[in-house]
Amino acid sequence: MNRALRHVLAWGCLLLGCWAWAGEPTSALSFVVIKEDTGKPVRNAAVVLHPVNPRGKQGRGGFELKTDSDGKTHFEGVPYGKLRVQVLASGFQTFGEDYDIDSDAKEITVKLKRPQKQYSIYDDPQETPKK
């Protein structure tokens, strides 16, 4: 009896959750992360998703995905609205941009740049490096 009641309650909660979730339209997002200079995929890049409120402020929470060996990752169930996407990968500049999610499916291609050379006012271009 107790076991049957738990099953009924579990199914009831599941159906109630699905019913509540079904009211909000969602999108399936696909990401492709490539190197800007060669077009080759970037594997194991972190793709971080943050909701953005109507005033442009980043909301609480977020979700992190990792790219596969083809530089691809996928996430379903993203609610319509503004979404901040950040991509981080070792050896590349951090990428960040806001997107309007307003369709059932969206593919986002991110081209990561290599870090730029750093300049200093203390460097003397005439001086040779010391060994």
C-alpha positions as CSV (number, residue, x, y, z in Angstrom):
1,M,0.0,0.0,0.0
2,N,2.7,2.4,1.0
3,R,4.7,1.6,-2.2
4,A,1.7,2.2,-4.4
5,L,1.0,5.5,-2.8
6,R,4.5,6.7,-3.4
7,H,4.3,5.7,-7.1
8,V,1.0,7.7,-7.4
9,L,2.5,10.7,-5.7
10,A,5.6,10.5,-7.8
11,W,3.7,10.4,-11.0
12,G,1.4,13.1,-9.8
13,C,4.3,15.4,-9.1
14,L,5.9,14.6,-12.4
15,L,2.7,15.4,-14.4
16,L,2.2,18.6,-12.4
17,G,5.7,19.7,-13.1
18,C,5.3,19.0,-16.8
19,W,2.1,20.9,-16.9
20,A,3.6,23.9,-15.2
21,W,6.7,23.8,-17.5
22,A,4.6,23.4,-20.7
23,G,3.2,26.9,-20.3
24,E,6.5,28.6,-21.1
25,P,7.9,28.3,-24.7
26,T,11.4,27.0,-24.8
27,S,14.2,26.7,-27.4
28,A,16.9,24.1,-28.2
29,L,20.3,25.7,-28.5
30,S,23.2,24.3,-30.4
31,F,26.7,25.8,-30.0
32,V,29.8,25.4,-32.3
33,V,33.0,26.8,-30.9
34,I,35.9,27.2,-33.4
35,K,39.3,28.9,-33.6
36,E,38.9,32.2,-35.5
37,D,42.2,31.9,-37.3
38,T,41.9,28.3,-38.6
39,G,38.2,27.4,-38.2
40,K,39.1,24.2,-36.3
41,P,36.9,23.1,-33.4
42,V,37.8,24.0,-29.8
43,R,37.2,21.0,-27.6
44,N,36.5,21.1,-23.9
45,A,35.5,24.8,-24.0
46,A,33.2,26.0,-21.2
47,V,29.9,27.5,-22.6
48,V,28.2,29.3,-19.7
49,L,24.6,30.4,-20.1
50,H,23.1,33.1,-17.8
51,P,19.5,34.6,-18.0
52,V,19.4,38.4,-18.5
53,N,16.5,40.5,-17.1
54,P,14.7,43.2,-19.1
55,R,17.1,45.8,-17.7
56,G,20.1,44.0,-19.0
57,K,21.3,42.7,-15.7
58,Q,22.6,39.1,-15.4
59,G,20.2,37.0,-13.4
60,R,20.9,34.5,-10.7
61,G,21.8,31.0,-11.7
62,G,23.2,29.7,-14.9
63,F,24.3,26.6,-16.6
64,E,27.7,25.4,-17.9
65,L,28.2,23.1,-20.9
66,K,31.4,21.6,-22.3
67,T,32.1,21.2,-26.0
68,D,33.0,17.8,-27.5
69,S,35.9,17.0,-29.8
70,D,34.0,18.6,-32.7
71,G,33.6,21.9,-30.7
72,K,29.8,21.2,-30.3
73,T,27.4,21.2,-27.4
74,H,23.6,21.3,-27.2
75,F,21.0,22.3,-24.6
76,E,17.2,22.0,-24.8
77,G,14.6,23.7,-22.7
78,V,16.0,27.3,-22.7
79,P,13.1,29.7,-22.0
80,Y,12.5,32.5,-24.5
81,G,14.1,35.9,-23.7
82,K,17.6,37.3,-23.4
83,L,20.5,35.0,-22.6
84,R,24.1,35.9,-21.9
85,V,26.5,33.4,-23.4
86,Q,30.1,33.3,-22.2
87,V,32.7,30.9,-23.7
88,L,36.0,30.2,-21.9
89,A,38.8,28.0,-23.2
90,S,42.5,27.7,-22.2
91,G,44.7,29.7,-24.6
92,F,41.9,31.9,-26.0
93,Q,40.3,35.2,-25.1
94,T,37.0,34.9,-23.2
95,F,34.0,35.4,-25.4
96,G,30.7,37.1,-24.2
97,E,27.6,38.2,-25.9
98,D,23.8,38.5,-25.3
99,Y,21.4,36.7,-27.5
100,D,17.6,37.0,-28.0
101,I,16.1,33.5,-27.8
102,D,12.9,33.7,-29.8
103,S,12.6,30.6,-31.8
104,D,12.2,26.8,-31.3
105,A,15.9,26.1,-32.3
106,K,18.9,28.3,-32.6
107,E,22.5,27.5,-33.6
108,I,25.2,29.8,-32.3
109,T,28.7,29.8,-33.7
110,V,31.4,31.3,-31.6
111,K,34.8,32.2,-33.0
112,L,37.5,32.4,-30.3
113,K,40.5,34.6,-30.7
114,R,44.1,34.0,-29.5
115,P,45.3,36.5,-26.8
116,Q,46.9,39.6,-28.2
117,K,50.5,40.6,-27.4
118,Q,50.8,42.6,-24.2
119,Y,52.6,46.0,-24.4
120,S,54.2,47.8,-21.5
121,I,55.5,51.4,-21.1
122,Y,58.5,49.9,-19.4
123,D,59.6,47.8,-22.4
124,D,62.5,49.2,-24.4
125,P,62.2,48.0,-28.0
126,Q,65.9,48.6,-28.6
127,E,67.0,46.3,-25.7
128,T,67.7,42.7,-26.4
129,P,66.5,40.1,-23.8
130,K,68.9,39.1,-21.1
131,K,70.0,35.5,-20.9
